[in-house]
Amino acid sequence: VASSSSRLKKFKHIPNKFHLALTLPGTLFSAAYITMDVVTSMVADRPVVIFSRTTCCMSHTIKTLINGFGANPTVYELDEIQNGQQVDRELQQMGCNPSVPAVFIGQRLVGGANQVMSLQLRNQLVPLLKSAGAIWI
């Protein structure tokens, strides 16, 4: 069994909020690390990812806005996927409050509805979608 200091060195890429979890025995490490891996893998190699709920009107608005530019975002409905509650908690830990909609463009967390609408009002959303490869024109 590796000591806690060697586990910290092995997982240096994990943000500080997870270091406490790495030093504790049991499932706390597993749950925190697996959830982080789940969110990371869900946004990897996808130009636009939207975490949503089927009943959220703001999620619907953001999906409609981004689709309107010709982008085809990957949408995860947290109330329909198996690990939705885990993903919801991780999004909140990442600073999404409320947790949906949560928009990632180019594997980077842009934020929720307010942040996306602000980008649109400043004419920065389309260039961001272009640079991520979500749209071409």
Residue pairs with C-beta under 8 A, 6 or more apart in sequence:
2 10
4 22
4 23
7 22
7 23
8 19
8 22
8 23
11 18
11 22
11 33
14 22
14 33
14 36
17 93
18 32
18 33
18 36
21 28
21 29
21 32
21 33
22 29
31 86
34 86
35 83
35 86
35 87
35 89
35 90
36 90
38 83
38 86
38 87
38 90
39 87
39 90
39 91
39 94
42 49
42 74
42 76
42 87
43 49
43 104
43 107
44 107
45 107
46 74
46 104
46 107
47 71
47 73
47 105
47 106
47 129
47 132
47 133
47 134
48 66
48 71
48 72
48 73
48 74
48 103
48 104
48 105
48 129
48 132
48 134
49 73
49 74
49 75
49 76
49 103
49 104
50 59
50 62
50 63
50 66
50 73
50 74
50 75
50 76
50 101
50 102
50 103
50 104
51 76
51 78
51 87
51 91
51 96
51 99
51 100
51 101
51 102
51 103
52 59
52 60
52 62
52 63
52 75
52 76
52 77
52 78
52 100
52 101
53 59
53 77
53 78
53 79
53 100
54 77
54 79
54 80
55 79
56 100
56 101
58 100
58 101
58 112
58 113
59 100
59 101
59 113
61 113
62 101
62 103
62 113
62 116
63 73
63 75
63 101
65 116
65 117
65 120
65 125
66 73
66 103
66 116
66 129
66 134
67 73
69 125
69 126
69 129
69 134
69 135
70 135
70 137
71 129
71 134
71 135
72 134
73 134
76 84
76 87
77 84
78 84
78 85
78 87
78 88
78 99
78 100
81 87
88 99
88 100
91 99
91 100
91 102
92 99
94 102
94 109
95 109
96 102
96 109
96 111
96 112
98 112
100 112
101 112
101 113
101 116
102 109
102 111
102 112
103 109
103 110
103 111
103 112
103 115
103 116
104 110
105 128
105 129
105 132
105 134
106 128
106 131
106 132
106 133
110 116
110 119
110 128
116 125
119 125
119 128
126 135
129 135
130 136
